[in-house]
């Protein structure tokens, strides 16, 4: 059985690269019954035009749905559109949630932006240990440094529309000719030019996942008490709080509030915004049952599709009725 990586999905077809050639495959029915979702980036076993198994992932992102990523490169513009610190912190926190290393790329370095902006970026993010690169796709400034960041890795580029993600990739390899679109003067936003996820080989050592974007990232899937774990400067202070469930809003004995002068205001404000989103999630699940029935089970060390409880009970009832009818017929 051959192995390869899914680099593109279109309709019901999965395009698999085994390092030598590309295969167009479909999914075995047993995987569908197990509700196994195949993502771009998955390594799979395939045979005779069908995917048989998914090789365990080292990581994944749920939206956009990609797997086996080495790093997330967060691309922001220094101007046009203006740098949005909360959005940047949102992407950083998302990378932390999925335990994928982030790299911060600040593009459009050639534009006439406030020069104090770079000092603020340094004071916030370099001090927190994030790798940072400055680029200008139009003037090819910093492109070599950007290439070094990508080398020997599979990277996902994320960032708001119009910040220059596609332009950066085209600057490295113009032959790719990835579509770009200008930022609207009215809204100061770009529009997505990518319609599906696809792994693109930039050169012999580097690959990126071209995605439709990380739209509507919102922390409405975790509990409020876990949000501080997504901020490294808060996470190292939380154990010093008086209460284990401290949210660092206004609680007595809060170690984070005691050190608030050491935390950048935009980072703390972002944390508060994300906690409020997480509160919506907590409220939503309060009255919901969280138990889910698995769609697969292990029998003799083999993974097989599992029949749901409702279907199993229905089958038993049908069997009972059949037996009763047979007994009645014998009595007659």
N, C-alpha and C positions, 0 to 999 in steps of 0.2 A: 504494500500500500504506500502511495506517495505522500509526501508532506510538502506544504507550502503555506504562504501567507496571503490572506484575502486583502487585496489592495483596492478593490472597488466593488460596489454592489449596485446593480441596476435592475429594478423590478425584481423578478425571482431568480436572477442570474448572479452568480458570485464568481469574480475573476481572481484567479489564484496564481501567484508567482512562485515558482519553485527554485528561482535563481537562474534558470536556464531558459524557460519558456513560460507562456501564460496559458492557463486552462480555464474554460468556461464551464462552470458546474452548477448543479442544483442541489437541494438539500434532501437527504433521506427522510422518509416519512416518520421514522422512529425519533429523529431529532425534533421534528415538529410536535410530535405527541408529548415529548419531554419538555416542550416549550423552551427549547434551547435557542437563544437568540444569537445569531452570528454577527459579529461586528467587523468593520474595517480594522485591520491590524491583527485579527485572530490568526493564529497558526492552526492549521487543520490537517486531518488525514483525509485523502480523497482517492476514489477509484472509479473508473468507468463513467466519468462525468457526474459523480455524486459525492457530496461531502459526507463522510462516515462518522467522524468524531471531531470535537474541538479540543485542542491541546490546552491544558490549564493556562490561564492568563497570569502575567505578573502584575498587571494593573489594568484599569479601564476608566473611562469617563462616560457617564450615562448620556449627556447631551452637550455637544454632539457625540454620538455613540462611536467611540474608537477605543482600541485596546493596545496593550504592549507598547507604551510610550516611554521614552527616556527622559523627556523634559517638556515643560510647557513654556513657550516663549511668549511673554505678555508684551504686545506691541502697543505703545501709546504715542500719540503725536504731542510734540512740545507746543504746537500751535496748528490751528485749522484741522480738526477741532481742538479747542483748548483742553489742556490736561485736566481730567476729572479724577481727583484723588480717591473719591469713594469707589468709583468704578474700578480703578487700579487695585485698591484694597480688596475689592470683591473677587477679582480674578486670583489674587495672591491667596486669599482664604480658600478659594475653590481648589487650587493646586494643593494646598496644605491638607484639605479634607481628603483628597484622593491620594495623598502621599506621593506626589510627583514633583520633582524639583522644578521651581520656577526660575526663569531668567527674565530680567526686565530690559526691554529694548525701547529706547526713546528715539523716535524717528522725526524727520523734518527738522533736523539740526541746522539747516541752512536758513530757516525763516527768521524773521525779526521778532523773537520772543523775549520776554522779560528775563534778563540774565540772572536775576535772583532765583529763578526757577531751578537752575542746576544746583545751586547751593542748597536749596530746600530738599531736592531729591537726594543729594548726598547726605544731608543731616538726618533724613528719615530712613532711607533704604540701605545705603551703604553701611551705616552704623548697625543695621539689623543683620548684615551679612549677605545681602542679596547680590548676585552677580548682575552687573549693569553694563550695557553697551549703548553708545550714542551713534546714530546713523543719519544719513541723508540719501535716500534712494535716488533722488534726482541728480545729485552731484557726486554720487558714489563715495561719499565720505563715510568712513567706518564700516564699509562693506567687508573688508578683509577681516576685521574683528568679528563681524557677524558670521562670516564663514567659519571662523575658528570655533565659535560657539556651537555651530551646527555639526561640526566634523564628527564622524563615526557615531552619529545618533539619529534616532527617529524622533522628530520634534513636532509638536502641535503648536501652531501659531494662533493666538487668540488676541482679541482687542476689538474696540469699537469699529464700526464701518468707517472707512475713509482715513484710517490712520496710516495706511501704506503697506499692509502686509503683503499683498500681491506684488506691489512695486519693488519691495525688498527682494523677493524671490526672483523676479525678472532681472534685477540688477546683478544677481549672482549668475543666472543662466538665462540670457535673453531668448534662447531658443524655445524655452517653455512658453513664453508669450501668454502668461496668465492674464485674464481680463481684469482691467482696473476701471474705476469710475471716480469722478471728481466729487469733492464734498460740496453739498448744496450751500449756496451763500445764505439762503433764507433760514434753513434749519441747523446749519453747521454740522450736518451729519452726512455720512456717505450711505450708499445702498449696497446690499450684499450682491456680489457678482458670482459667488460660488453657489451651486445648487445641490451638491451632494458631497459626501466625504470621499476622498481618494488619496492614497499614498503616492507621492510624486518623488521620483529620484532626481535630486538637484544635480548631483555629480556622483562620482564613484564611491564616495564615502558618506554622503549625507542624504537624508530623506525627510520630507515634511509631509504632514497630513493636511491637505487642503480641505477646509471645512466650510459649511455655510455660516459659521459663527456661533458664539456662545450666547445666544439670544435669551433674554429674560432670566438671567442668573439670579436666583432668589433663594435665601436660606430658610425655606419653608419645609425642610425635610430633616432637620435636626432639632434637638431639644435646646432651650435657651441656655441651660447650664453647661452645654458643650461648646458654645460659640467661642469662648475665650481660648480654647485649645487651638483655634485657627489663627490666633495672633501670638507670635512667639514672645513678645514683650509682656503680654498679659499672662500667658501660660506659666511663665517662670515665677510669677508673683502670686498665683491663685492659692497655692498651698499655705500661704501665710495668712489667708483670710480666716476670720473667726468662725464663719459658717461654711459648711461644705458646699451648699447650694447658692453661695453668694453670686449675685449677678453684677456686682460692681456698679450699681446705680447710685444708691445712697445708704447702703447698709452700714450698721455699726461694726467696727472692727475689720473693715475692708482693707486689705493690704494693697490692692490696686489703687484705690482712691488715695491712700497714704503716699503713693509714689506717682500721683497723676502728673506732677510737674516734670517727670522724666519721660512721659509718653507724649508723642506728637498729637496735637488736637485733632487732626484729620483722621488719624488712626483710631482714636478713642470714639470719635463721632461715628465712624464707620461701624465700629463694634456695636455701639448702641442701636444703630439702624438694623444691623443683622439680628440682634437679639429680639427686637420687636417683630421681625419677620418670623423668627423661630417661635415666638409666643403664639402666632397664628397657627403654626403647626401643632403646638402643644394643646391648644384649645380644640383643634379639629379632631385630634385622636382621643381626646378625653372620653368621649362617648362612643368611640368606635372599637369594635373587637379587632385586635391586632393579630390574632391567630390566623395563619394561612396554611393551607394543605399543600405539601410538596407534590410536584408532578412526577417525581421519580423516586425509586428506592433501589437498594442493593440486595440482590439475591445471588448467593453463591459467588460473592465478589464481583458480580456483574451488575451494571447499572441498567435497569429496565423501566419502562413506562409504568406509572402507578395509576390504578383505577381509582377515581374519586369515590369518596364515601357514599355520596348520593347514588352514583351509578351502581356501586357494589350492592347497596341496600335494595335498589330497584331490581337488580338481577336476582337477589335472594328471594324477594317477594314473588317474582315471576316463577321461580323454581318451586316455591311452596305451593302456589296455585296449581301448577302442573301436577304435582304429586297428589294434591287433594282431589283433583279431577280424575286421576288414574284410580285412586282408592274408591271413589264414588262409582266409577264405571265397573269395577270388580264386584262391588256390593250388589249392583243391579244384576 
